[in-house]
Amino acid sequence: MDRSYWEKIAPDYNEEIFDVLQQDKKGYIKKAIHKFASPKASVIDIGCAIGKWLPVLSPAFKKVMAVDISAKNLTIAKKNFPQLQNVEYKRADMSSGTSSFSGFDMALCVNAILTDSLKKRIHFFSNIRKSLKKGGHLVLVVPSLESWLLTRIIQNQWKIDKRLFNTSLSEGEAKKRYAGIQQGNVEIDNVATKHYLGEELELLLSKEGFEVIQKQKINYDWHTEFIQPPHWLKEPRPWDWMVVARKIK
Ligand SMILES: C[S@@+](CC[C@H](N)C(=O)[O-])C[C@H]1O[C@@H](n2cnc3c(N)ncnc32)[C@H](O)[C@@H]1O
């Protein structure tokens, strides 16, 4: 999942990429953002893509920095929201060894730390920390590994969307995926994508100098996982993890 992957997806972003803002029906992420919003505060939207969160952030903060690895995504974001005057756009790779961002009061990062490379993720988390001032807050959303597994268990037991979950793989591919799954890297549309355990996230953030102040599920409908979910399948629902954390070091 490098820059070329995201540049390629950009023209069809809306069709290809899951819309967390739309699907968070209870608005938990918006509520978390508004807890730290202020007309005096600055916010950095890390992995902003085509700018879906910008209309939420722009009126609530003094200054918004919209950052993405994809130049095409940023061009679309700028075109989508010319009326948002306090937004600055910057192309940057947050998984590289260096970052020029610092001093923000809040960072929002929604489903952007997805790379299967541990080295890149270590840089990514470290760069997020550097972007915040001490006492600043992070609102982070990532895919849940528990939810991914629950989906497969339910699919197998009740034979849901059987053809789509065809598991016949070559030996080489099966070996690769077996190694990947043990690190939380599982395939989404045939691309190895990092998914996180709740406890893993808490540990990662505390090692990075954050205090976790809220961790919760952002629940979705089963139609986001299955074409034809059984009518009885309601709870538990699939989810992403949202963590709210304060930079303490
Ligand atoms: C799944 S999209 C989520 C977009 C947006 N946060 C949202 O919720 O609508 C992930 C975004 O993260 C960006 N991204 C991935 N890796 C990145 C990196 N290393 N540095 C900056 N942005 C990155 C991608 O280009 C893509 O736009």
The ligand as a Tripos MOL2 file, in Angstrom:
@<TRIPOS>MOLECULE
LIG
   27    29     1     0     0
SMALL
NO_CHARGES

@<TRIPOS>ATOM
      1 C1         -9.0580    4.7590    3.5300 C.3       1 LIG1
      2 S1         -8.5380    6.3590    3.1240 S.3       1 LIG1
      3 C2         -9.2970    7.2700    4.4500 C.3       1 LIG1
      4 C3         -9.5270    8.6880    4.1200 C.3       1 LIG1
      5 C4        -10.1850    9.6250    5.1250 C.3       1 LIG1
      6 N1         -9.4420    9.6960    6.3670 N.3       1 LIG1
      7 C5        -11.6280    9.3040    5.3770 C.2       1 LIG1
      8 O1        -11.9610    8.8530    6.4680 O.co2     1 LIG1
      9 O2        -12.4520    9.5240    4.4770 O.co2     1 LIG1
     10 C6         -6.8350    6.3740    3.5500 C.3       1 LIG1
     11 C7         -6.0930    7.6200    3.1200 C.3       1 LIG1
     12 O3         -4.8230    7.6450    3.7630 O.3       1 LIG1
     13 C8         -3.8620    8.1030    2.8490 C.3       1 LIG1
     14 N2         -2.5530    7.5820    3.2680 N.ar      1 LIG1
     15 C9         -2.1570    6.2880    3.2660 C.ar      1 LIG1
     16 N3         -0.8790    6.1800    3.6650 N.ar      1 LIG1
     17 C10        -0.4580    7.4450    3.9300 C.ar      1 LIG1
     18 C11         0.7710    7.9990    4.3740 C.ar      1 LIG1
     19 N4          1.8200    7.2120    4.5950 N.pl3     1 LIG1
     20 N5          0.8600    9.3450    4.5460 N.ar      1 LIG1
     21 C12        -0.1930   10.1550    4.2950 C.ar      1 LIG1
     22 N6         -1.3980    9.6770    3.8750 N.ar      1 LIG1
     23 C13        -1.5350    8.3460    3.6880 C.ar      1 LIG1
     24 C14        -4.3060    7.5530    1.5000 C.3       1 LIG1
     25 O4         -3.7790    8.2600    0.4140 O.3       1 LIG1
     26 C15        -5.8230    7.6800    1.6170 C.3       1 LIG1
     27 O5         -6.2490    8.8940    1.0960 O.3       1 LIG1
@<TRIPOS>BOND
     1     1     2 1
     2     2     3 1
     3     2    10 1
     4     3     4 1
     5     4     5 1
     6     5     6 1
     7     5     7 1
     8     7     8 2
     9     7     9 1
    10    10    11 1
    11    11    12 1
    12    11    26 1
    13    12    13 1
    14    13    14 1
    15    13    24 1
    16    14    15 ar
    17    14    23 ar
    18    15    16 ar
    19    16    17 ar
    20    17    18 ar
    21    17    23 ar
    22    18    19 1
    23    18    20 ar
    24    20    21 ar
    25    21    22 ar
    26    22    23 ar
    27    24    25 1
    28    24    26 1
    29    26    27 1
@<TRIPOS>SUBSTRUCTURE
     1 LIG1         1 GROUP 0 **** ****
